Amino acid sequence: MCKNFEIELLSNDHTRNGFDCGEVALNKYIKSSVDLDIKKYLTRCYVSIEENNNIIIGYYTLSNHAIAIDTLPKSRSRKIPPGYSSVGTILLGRLAIDLNYQNLGLGKYLLVDSIKRSLSAARISQAYAIITHAKNETAAKFYEHYGFLPLRDNKQHLYLPMKTAEKIFTD
């Protein structure tokens, strides 16, 4: 399992050159693009490393986001008070695991950590849900397994209502 892993905010001390999750775009992002996004206050990146080792074995990003009310399923959008055209959300923008560490439970570990951090942020500045855009059907099934629901506009655009996230950690 993942008991020997730590999750930290990305820093210059972390080694990322050898990271390979099998997705070129996600590899390129952690190696060369994330620093500018952080510098421009566009995202926060959290990395998983083995204890006492600064080599990145997984990562995810969080940022503020908003979605149009009409992208929510009608059963949910009807519950939003009149006057709102969109709701604030937290975007789980990227989640990737190095190929050498896949299928060990690290994806779940990172997802749970991202939900906890999102709940903390939502307590400071309200957010209706956590949003993610799954790269493919396999990724969409992963998120659905943990309670994410598809939005109306695209089956790979998923959301987890904060109410549901709160129940996960209070039950």
Rosetta blueprint (number, residue, H / E / L):
1 M L
2 C L
3 K L
4 N L
5 F E
6 E E
7 I E
8 E E
9 L E
10 L L
11 S L
12 N L
13 D L
14 H L
15 T E
16 R L
17 N L
18 G L
19 F L
20 D L
21 C L
22 G L
23 E L
24 V H
25 A H
26 L H
27 N H
28 K H
29 Y H
30 I H
31 K H
32 S H
33 S H
34 V H
35 D H
36 L H
37 D H
38 I H
39 K H
40 K L
41 Y L
42 L L
43 T L
44 R E
45 C E
46 Y E
47 V E
48 S E
49 I E
50 E E
51 E L
52 N L
53 N L
54 N L
55 I E
56 I E
57 I E
58 G E
59 Y E
60 Y E
61 T E
62 L E
63 S E
64 N E
65 H E
66 A E
67 I E
68 A E
69 I H
70 D H
71 T H
72 L L
73 P L
74 K H
75 S H
76 R H
77 S H
78 R L
79 K L
80 I L
81 P L
82 P L
83 G L
84 Y L
85 S L
86 S E
87 V E
88 G E
89 T E
90 I E
91 L E
92 L E
93 G E
94 R E
95 L E
96 A E
97 I E
98 D L
99 L H
100 N H
101 Y H
102 Q L
103 N L
104 L L
105 G L
106 L H
107 G H
108 K H
109 Y H
110 L H
111 L H
112 V H
113 D H
114 S H
115 I H
116 K H
117 R H
118 S H
119 L H
120 S H
121 A H
122 A H
123 R H
124 I H
125 S L
126 Q L
127 A L
128 Y L
129 A E
130 I E
131 I E
132 T E
133 H E
134 A L
135 K L
136 N L
137 E H
138 T H
139 A H
140 A H
141 K H
142 F H
143 Y H
144 E H
145 H H
146 Y L
147 G L
148 F L
149 L E
150 P E
151 L L
152 R L
153 D L
154 N L
155 K L
156 Q L
157 H E
158 L E
159 Y E
160 L E
161 P E
162 M H
163 K H
164 T H
165 A H
166 E H
167 K H
168 I H
169 F H
170 T H
171 D L
